[in-house]
């Protein structure tokens, strides 16, 4: 079992920045990929970014590419999502998730992720 806790969400004006953190506990010695997803009101959950265990492989949704950066500190069992140049359309609840079946590749599909955090709200105002 892996427990995930997101933090760092909040309210920011358009153009601003936030850094989300996803802290893992439990079987943190496992080599797993981590993804960030988001869900806005009335919309389906969508993929945002993912990172493999060693961090060399990452993937981003086209909508955030060039603005968001995913990184991880395996010693701290923490994954980060640096979000710059935020837009109103980035407003959503952001979730981190673990793909226990993958360590060195990443998936963009939510169904491939086994463990999920409770989410953190990001609100971008214009």
N, C-alpha and C positions, 0 to 999 in steps of 0.2 A: 504493500500500500504506500501511496505517496500522497501527502497532504500539501496543498498549495494555498498560499495566501498572497493576494495582490495588494498593493498599496501605491500611493502616489497620485491617485486621481484627484480631480478637483475642477474648479471653474477657472477659465482663462479666456482672455479676449483673443479674437482672431489674430493670427500672426505670432502668438505667444508659443511657449514651450512647456512641456511637462515630461517628467521621467517616471514611468511606471516600473515597479519592481514586483517580482514574483519569487517568493521565498518558498523553497521546498523543504519538507521534513519527512521522516519515515525512511523509505528505501532510497535515500539520496546517493547511495554508492553505486546505483545502477547507471549505466550509460544510456541516457535517453535523450531524444530530441524534445524540444519545447516550442510550443506555438502560442501566438497571441491571436485571439479572435475578438470580434466586437458585435454587439447587437444594438441597433437603434430602435426606438419605439415604432412598432408596426412593421418592422423589417425583419428579414431572416438574419440569422447569425452569419457573419462573413469572416473569411480568413484575412488576417492582417500581415503577420510575419511569422517566421519560424527559424530555428537555429538548431544545427546538429550538436552532438555532444562536445566535440572539440571546437566548435565555433567556426570552422572553416567553410561550412556550407550553410548558406542562409537563403531565404526566399521572402519575397515581399509581394503584396498585392500591388497592382499597377497604381491604384489610387493613392498609395502612400510612398511609393518608391521615390527616393531622393529627399524625402522629408523625415521619414522614420528610420531609426537604426536599432536593430536588435543585437544584444550582446549578452554574454554570460560570464559569471565568475564561478567556476565549478568548486573552488575551495570554499565558497560561501553558499553553495547550492542556491544561487540566485540568478535569475534572468532579468534583463532590463529591456525596456522599450523607450528609447529616447524619441520624443515626438516634437518636431520643430515645425514652424510655419503652419500652425494648426488652423483648420478651417471649420466653419460651422457644421459642415457635413461629417466631421470627425466625431461629433457628439454621439456618445453611445456608452453602454456598459462594456468594459474591456475585461476579457477573461484570459487567463493563461491556462495552458493545458499540457499534459505530458503524453508523449507517444512512446509507450514502453516497448513497442516492437521495433522501433528504429533508434539507432544511436548515431549513425554516420550519414544518414540521409534525412530528408524532411518531407512531410506531407502537407498539402494544402487543404485536406479534407478533414472536417471535424469528426467524422465517424471513426477516423483512425486514432483518435486521442482517447486515452483511457481514464485519465484523472483530470479534474477540472477544479479551478478555484471558484470562489464565490462571486468574483467580479468586483470591479471598481468603476465608479461613474466618472466619465470625462464629459464636461460641458464646455463648449466653445461658443462664446457670444460675439455678435458682430457690433 
